[in-house]
Amino acid sequence: MSTEIKPYLSIVSPVYGAENIIGKLVIEIIKSAGLITGNFEIILVEDGSPDQSWESIEQSCRKDKRVKGIKLSRNFGQHNAITAGLSVAKGEWIVVMDCDLQDRPEEIPNLYRKAKEGYDLVFARRVNRRDTFTKRLSSRVFYTIFSFLTDTRQDSSIANFGIFHYNVIKAVLSMGDYIRYFPTMSQWVGFNSSYLNVTHAERADGKSSYNWTKLFTLAFNNIVAFSDKPLRLMIWFGLMVVFFSFLIGIVYLIKYFMGHIVVIGFTSLIVSIWFLSGVIIATLGMVGVYVAKSFENIKERPVFIIQKTLNT
């Protein structure tokens, strides 16, 4: 029989482009987690990073057996890497945080104390974000559009950082979505939740791997994955086009019988054809996107593949 003692606290962090941060990240997490319990684990998931992040994880794993390394076979994306880490986490309480030290490990005890007030999950709310202006702007635009299209209330100050009871994580892992977005999924499962204002730090090293293309792709995929409102909006738009076309038709019919129209206009005909063709193509394209995403889910491919592990 195994005599392994399950950890009380698990800290999961996806790693990408962080070879110079890992050592400091682990030291600060150990210091903060130790204020809660000595029985904890740190799970670092290397997501196909182009630098020497895995080597840095290996060094930390050799120094402390509580540090566990997971190397994915390629880059699957931040939220898929989080899912990989959550799948091996055994703690009763699980913390999810980014690896760039903008999510400060010093806040972990505060999140835990808030959770012990009777909450199953506590989200960290970044009061003063220390990101670039463009990143803050793009985040605000995304969450505004996302809130509108999903008919939910989304907060741009909420990201991955938070503490979650194991039952919450089990529910998140049970979701079969091919497109993974941890903040929204953890809110969708419900449970008794709360928020805690935390201090947001500057990135310890390097720069964010998210560019405008990746941010747009992330936003588009999540809108499609969590909402069918774009399709419903296209229906309403089509009905509006039909309604205004009917009104214009009546106007031109009246003008015709009054003798104001001698030659049927070529311009109005061409404009109508091009406009309606554009509406039809856009609608078919939107339907095609949803069909494609459904096809991806039907294939049931894994959202991550683990190449190797350390201390697990």
ABEGO torsion letter per residue (X at the ends): XBABBBBABBBBBBBBGAAAAAAAAAAAAAAAAAAABABBBBBBBBBGBABAAAAAAAAAAAABAABBBBBBABBAEAAAAAAAAAAABABABBBBBBAAGABBAAAAAAAAAAAAAGBABBBBBBABBABBAAAAAAAAAAAAAAAAAAGBBBBAABBABEBBBAAAAAAAAABABABBBAAAAAAAAEEBBBBBBBBBBBBABEBBABBAAAAAAAAAAAAAAABAAAAAAAAAAAAAAAAAAAAAAAAAAAAAAAGABABBBAAAAAAAAAAAAAAAAAAAAAAAAAAAAAAAAAAGBBABBBABBBGX
